[in-house]
Amino acid sequence: MTKLKIGDKAPLFTLKDQNGVSVNLSDYLGKKKLVVYFYPRAMTPGCTTQACGITNNRAKIDKSNTVVLGISPDPVSRLQKFTAKHQLNLTLLSDESKEVADLYGVWEKKMFLGKTFLGIKRTTFLIDLSGKISKIIDNVNTKTHHEDILS
């Protein structure tokens, strides 16, 4: 597991979105700023709050020439249901193999109810036009996440 830092080149990846279409990080470089956020599981309360906050502020995000990509280990079918149920207007990507989460250093040991397991550490990476990480938010508050990425 790599621990990325501000100024590092963002690892490139290709993942399927909620519609089964391949999305390449490299397609945005030089054109749009990126918010790549990792979340544990679609349709859970915190993840829903986070995604809905972004959806509700999409116009402001678009004005800043920014694309938001949410990544979880969920299969494409679950992402489709999540998007439809909450009328989300952002791109959600399926990382079932957890390879991208590992590249970004967010697949790690977690503890819940006294049990240790591997899972996604909710983390957000802001990536500039050149593909470098300009900010890392690793103490994500799901209720204010949209404000944090806009600031």
Secondary structure, DSSP 8 states (H G I E B T S, - for coil): -----TTSB----EEEETTS-EEEGGGTTTT-EEEEEE-S-TTSHHHHHHHHHHHHTHHHHHHTTEEEEEEES--HHHHHHHHHHHT--SEEEE-TT-HHHHHTT-EEEEEETTEEEEEE--EEEEE-TTSBEEEEE-S--TTTHHHHHH-
